[in-house]
């Protein structure tokens, strides 16, 4: 009986570890590609940061650990604030601000 419990616990553990990179949908588990692709994960973190700054209109492109931001901003001060906030995110090594100040 104890061996059966240990085997069942080991099987459940293996299943949970295997599902670490999965997300559950109505049609069942599917791979979570954000976890598997570092560039996609970084782009998502940058978009979250921009959203928290109410800057959802800015486009984000990631190549490796370099982030390119493009779009329009109010002024140079806002451009600098956005670029510095993104630069502080983990794994970002460079921010390329292709942002156009309106003023």
Legacy VTK file of the C-alpha trace (Angstrom):
# vtk DataFile Version 3.0
C-alpha trace
ASCII
DATASET POLYDATA
POINTS 103 float
0.000 0.000 0.000
2.812 2.439 0.904
4.593 1.670 -2.385
1.419 2.529 -4.294
1.131 5.885 -2.542
4.789 6.713 -3.249
4.435 5.776 -6.921
1.250 7.844 -7.237
2.915 10.850 -5.583
5.937 10.541 -7.877
3.674 10.384 -10.924
1.762 13.483 -9.865
5.046 15.307 -9.214
6.340 14.436 -12.690
3.098 15.648 -14.230
3.261 18.974 -12.413
6.886 19.552 -13.407
6.017 18.762 -17.025
3.197 21.319 -16.933
5.386 24.150 -15.643
5.669 25.609 -19.157
2.002 25.041 -19.955
-1.117 27.117 -19.601
-4.575 25.643 -19.203
-7.308 26.591 -21.672
-10.832 25.280 -22.169
-9.496 22.880 -24.784
-6.773 21.609 -22.440
-3.131 22.429 -21.667
-1.057 24.176 -24.335
2.593 25.276 -24.285
3.128 28.782 -22.927
5.413 30.242 -25.602
6.127 33.352 -23.535
8.124 31.187 -21.166
9.933 29.391 -23.972
10.945 32.521 -25.928
13.022 35.047 -23.935
12.453 37.855 -26.467
8.684 37.451 -26.238
8.851 37.419 -22.439
10.971 40.587 -22.413
8.622 42.347 -24.845
5.704 41.461 -22.579
7.515 42.911 -19.530
8.249 46.106 -21.478
4.612 46.403 -22.590
3.490 45.905 -18.978
5.868 48.674 -17.866
4.583 51.000 -20.584
0.974 50.208 -19.675
1.688 51.106 -16.039
2.954 54.480 -17.341
-0.185 54.900 -19.496
1.936 54.614 -22.670
0.157 51.756 -24.457
0.483 53.478 -27.855
4.253 52.909 -27.976
5.353 49.968 -30.121
7.922 47.527 -28.758
10.454 45.450 -30.704
12.987 43.172 -29.011
16.125 41.641 -30.487
18.089 39.668 -27.932
18.181 41.972 -24.925
17.889 45.229 -26.894
14.539 47.014 -26.878
13.417 49.421 -29.593
10.551 51.755 -28.712
8.722 53.587 -31.481
5.839 56.007 -31.655
4.899 59.492 -30.532
5.377 61.030 -27.081
4.422 64.443 -25.691
7.945 65.849 -25.264
11.615 65.077 -24.708
11.130 64.798 -20.950
8.535 62.066 -21.405
10.817 60.309 -23.901
13.646 60.244 -21.334
11.341 59.029 -18.546
10.059 56.138 -20.684
13.525 55.119 -21.876
14.926 55.134 -18.322
12.015 53.070 -16.956
12.486 50.425 -19.662
16.290 50.412 -19.184
15.779 49.465 -15.516
13.907 46.254 -16.393
15.824 43.009 -15.781
17.794 41.672 -18.783
17.472 44.903 -20.816
20.954 45.845 -22.046
20.002 48.678 -24.410
17.019 50.881 -25.203
16.771 52.369 -28.672
14.240 55.200 -28.470
12.752 55.793 -31.918
10.217 58.109 -30.293
9.022 61.377 -31.779
8.301 64.233 -29.352
5.263 66.302 -30.384
6.783 69.439 -28.810
LINES 1 104
103 0 1 2 3 4 5 6 7 8 9 10 11 12 13 14 15 16 17 18 19 20 21 22 23 24 25 26 27 28 29 30 31 32 33 34 35 36 37 38 39 40 41 42 43 44 45 46 47 48 49 50 51 52 53 54 55 56 57 58 59 60 61 62 63 64 65 66 67 68 69 70 71 72 73 74 75 76 77 78 79 80 81 82 83 84 85 86 87 88 89 90 91 92 93 94 95 96 97 98 99 100 101 102
